[in-house]
Amino acid sequence: MVVLATKCYIDGDARNRALDSLQSLVANDIGDLDVDYDIGVRDDDFISVTITGDDATVARNVLRETWGEVTPHLSAGEEYVGTLEHWDDDGIVLDAGQEVRVPTDELGLGRGSATQVRDRFGLVQHVPLRFVYGGEDEPSRLADDEIDRLYEWTRGTDRVNVNSATRGEVRATVNRAGHANDIVTVERLGLLEQSIICRDETDGPGLLASIGSYLPAELKCVIGQ
């Protein structure tokens, strides 16, 4: 079994749609391999995929690479993926099967409190983030490749980051609001966390204001260069 480092934290019909979407995504990832698989949701909302068959080991490795994996034990100095759960001025807390605090000084994302950093980089709740676990003796920190990815967001065009919706739902919302030609694409960050990439001439805050009434979600804007 692989526990994916992404969560399904919504209920009702929206939950069913999200799991249907995940079924298609996993099929794209490992559907060509000789495996059978079953998707479930743990009590902590992380997604579990039970895999059997001749290619089970390969399939597990593909899912680990694509989604990240939640493991029962963390080793100091190793890189993992956790979802953003809480924050305050002194740092952020990631859920990686256990809570991991990353102090503000270890975010590596410039000046300001962790709350200010979260706003500047558009980090919606539950977004998956890579980190290096510090263990008992050292603080945990964001991984170097994660820091690079987030800085790249600020060097491109504006973005609007969204949680609590699948990629298909976000694309449909953008279309419904009349902004299909104002975006480049919707980038998947997690199962229910997406990033709308604006065209050069599109104003991110304006797009956020326009689509906000259509989405019962947290939306954060990233201002590009």
Secondary structure, 3 states (H helix, E strand, C coil): CEEEEEECCCCHHHHHHHHHHHHHHHHHHHCCCCCEEEEEECCCCEEEEEEECCCHHHHHHHHHHHHCECCCCCCCCCEEEEEEEEEECCEEEEECCCEEEEEHHHCCCCCCCHHHHHHHCCCCCCCEEEEECCCCCCCCEECHHHHHHHHHHHHCCCEEEEECCCHHHHHHHHHHCCCHHHEEEEEECCCCEEEEEECCCCCHHHHHHHHHHHCCCCEEEECCC
